[in-house]
Amino acid sequence: MLVSMSKKSWGFSWVVDQLSRGREYKPKNRNFVNEKPMYACPKCKTAWEMYKHKHLEYQDFPKYKLEKVTCPNCQ
């Protein structure tokens, strides 16, 4: 007995067809930028960044290879 699969069937063969087409994942938000410049303050020993005109400090963030710039609180 043969069972025919309709076009709307989402079985295993559909997954194989989609993978064989070589479709790549495309993020929905293409303008998202994850990299923000971060700095290490030599006076208060914190890592900090500017985000949407706000000053954010991180006490436990590694400061290795961060540019040393005095934060707005210490200026």
N, C-alpha and C positions, 0 to 999 in steps of 0.2 A: 504494500500500500504506500503510495507516494503522497506526501503532503507538500503542496506548493506554498511558497512563501509570497505573501503579497508585498507590494512596494512599501507599505507602511510598517512592515515587520522590522523590529529592532533586535534581531537575534545576533548570534555569533558571526554570521557571515557579513552582517552590516559593519561590525567592528573591524573585521579583516579588510573589507573594502575601503573603509576610511583610513586605516593605517597604510594600506598599499598605495594610496593616492599621494602620500608624502605630505600630508597637511601639517603645517607647523602651528605651534601655539602662538597666538597673537594676543598680547595683553589688551584689555579693554581701554585702559587709560594710557594713551601713547605719549602724553605730555608729562608724565610723572618723572621727576628727577630725584633719585635717591641720595645722590652725593651732595652734601652741604659742607661748606668750609667750616672746619672746627679748629679751635685754637687752644693752647695751654697758657694759662695765666701764671707767670713766674712768681707773683706776689702772694696770691691766695691758694696756689697749687690746685686749681680746678681746671677742668676742660669746659669750654663754653662755645656757644654758637649763637648766631642771630637767626631767628625764625619769625617771619612776618612781623618785623620791627619789634621783636621781643628778645630779651637776653635770657638764654637758658643755660644753666650751670649743671655740671655733672661731677659729683664728688668722686665716684668710684670708676670713672671712665679711664682707660689706659691713655697716658699722655705721650707714649712713645712715638716719635717722628711727627708730632704735631708742631705747627709753627708757634713760637712763643710770642704772644701778643697780650698786653695788659687788658683785662676785662673792663667793661664800663663801671663796675662797682668799685674797682681799685683806682680808677683814674681820678 
